[in-house]
Amino acid sequence: MRQLLYSKRLAPYLFILPFLVTLAVFWVVPLSRSFVMSTQEVLYGQATFIGLANYERLWGDRIFWQALFNSVRYMVLTLVLLIPIPLALAALVNSSIGSARIKGFFKASMFVPALTSVVVAGIVFRLIFAESDSAMMNQVAEFFGFGPVRWLRGDLTGLAALLAIALWRWTGVNMMYFLAGMQAIPSEYYEAASIDGAGKVRQFFHITLPNLRPTIVYVVTISVYGGLAMFLESFMLYAGNNSPNNQGLTVVGYLYRKGIEENDLGFASAVGVVLLVLVMAINVSYLTASGTFKKEAA
């Protein structure tokens, strides 16, 4: 046994064993069970195989397609906002503008929202976008001369509230990702570019962005997943899973409605499988298009 534990061949596997066990218990087994349940009608203590009936039902479900549209729209808009804005802020922090103390305070203040509970943030933003005249956004609207707005009753205004939460919560996180990538770029590149007469803007587009490509790919990949898997922000903003005309309903919210609220676990599993396939298809396509899977030339 002593020789076995001190074996150089076995040691690497012993080190990764906790990870493999955790992966199997909390990911492989539940995922496999979800695939099986998606082909079943699950009742109390009883499961009946029904083939692809849940997927056929899902295909003709209008509310599912609305939830999918809401999730995809939210995901696309968060990508539009949460890639360029944090990238610009990271470039500003990484520049020579301002003192190190101010930059340190700015980075800390931008990262604090990510440490805040989504439940608390959702309640606060619900109060900010409330219908009363005293709500913060309605006071802003009144200042610009257009009276009280029922923010969470309209489709586009409700979407704006969700995007405001996303911006407030994740701008600092993405900024830190980009900032770490920028600080890993050798300073010699910029010195050589300056000697050749390249300005700051040209350096950003010809040095910073190409070298940030792995970081950008990572941020886009996790943002795609985060956008399509969004649920708790909408749930807390609308004080439940029943927004007006299902305008705030997401795919995960629909899964929650069917699986938890209506106890239709087989159908909810089918929703989860479709969401997994969609996320994997988008991310694998993006990673392939970005050249992530290509082998570097020797």
Residue pairs with C-beta under 8 A, 6 or more apart in sequence:
4 10
5 14
31 276
34 269
34 272
34 273
35 269
35 273
37 47
37 265
37 266
37 269
38 54
38 55
38 266
38 269
38 270
38 272
38 273
39 49
39 50
39 51
39 52
39 54
39 266
40 47
40 48
40 49
40 50
40 266
40 269
41 47
41 48
41 50
41 53
41 54
41 266
42 264
42 265
42 266
42 269
47 266
50 266
54 266
54 267
54 269
54 270
55 270
55 274
57 267
57 270
58 64
58 267
58 270
58 271
58 274
63 246
63 249
63 254
64 251
64 254
64 271
66 246
66 249
67 246
67 249
67 250
67 251
67 253
67 254
68 251
68 278
70 246
70 247
70 248
70 249
70 250
71 227
71 228
71 230
71 250
71 251
71 252
72 228
73 159
74 159
74 162
74 163
74 166
74 227
74 230
74 250
75 223
75 224
75 226
75 227
75 228
75 230
76 227
77 159
77 163
78 163
78 166
78 170
78 223
78 226
78 227
79 220
79 223
79 224
79 227
81 163
81 166
81 167
82 166
82 167
82 170
82 171
82 174
82 219
82 223
83 174
83 216
83 219
83 220
83 223
85 167
85 171
86 170
86 171
86 172
86 173
86 174
86 175
86 177
86 178
86 219
87 174
87 175
87 178
87 212
87 216
89 110
89 171
89 175
90 175
90 176
90 178
90 179
90 182
91 178
91 182
91 204
91 208
93 103
93 106
93 107
93 175
93 179
94 179
94 182
94 183
95 200
107 172
107 175
107 176
107 179
109 172
110 171
110 172
110 175
110 176
111 172
111 173
111 176
112 172
113 121
113 168
113 169
113 170
113 171
113 172
114 169
114 170
114 172
114 173
116 169
118 169
118 232
118 233
118 236
119 232
119 236
121 165
121 168
121 169
121 233
121 236
122 165
122 232
122 233
122 235
122 236
122 237
123 236
125 161
125 164
125 165
125 168
125 237
126 152
126 236
126 237
126 238
126 239
127 135
127 136
128 135
128 136
128 137
129 135
129 137
129 151
129 152
129 157
129 161
129 164
129 237
130 138
130 151
130 152
131 138
131 148
131 150
131 151
131 152
131 153
132 138
132 148
133 139
133 142
133 148
137 149
137 151
138 148
138 149
138 151
141 147
141 148
141 149
142 148
149 157
150 157
151 157
151 158
151 160
151 161
152 158
152 161
152 237
152 238
152 243
152 244
152 248
153 244
154 247
155 245
155 247
158 237
158 238
158 243
158 244
158 247
158 248
159 247
161 237
162 230
162 233
162 234
162 237
162 248
165 233
165 237
166 230
166 233
169 233
170 226
174 219
174 223
177 215
177 218
177 219
178 212
178 215
178 216
178 219
180 215
181 211
181 212
181 214
181 215
182 208
182 212
184 211
185 207
185 208
185 211
185 212
189 207
189 211
190 203
190 207
193 202
193 203
193 206
193 207
194 203
198 206
209 216
213 290
217 286
217 287
217 290
217 292
220 286
221 283
221 286
221 287
224 279
224 282
224 283
224 286
225 279
225 283
228 251
228 275
228 278
228 279
228 282
229 252
229 275
229 279
230 250
230 252
231 250
231 252
231 253
231 256
234 243
234 248
234 249
234 250
234 253
235 241
235 253
235 256
237 248
238 248
241 249
241 253
241 256
241 257
241 261
243 249
249 257
251 271
251 274
251 275
252 275
254 271
255 268
255 271
255 272
255 275
256 268
258 264
258 267
258 268
258 271
259 265
259 267
259 268
259 269
259 271
260 268
287 293
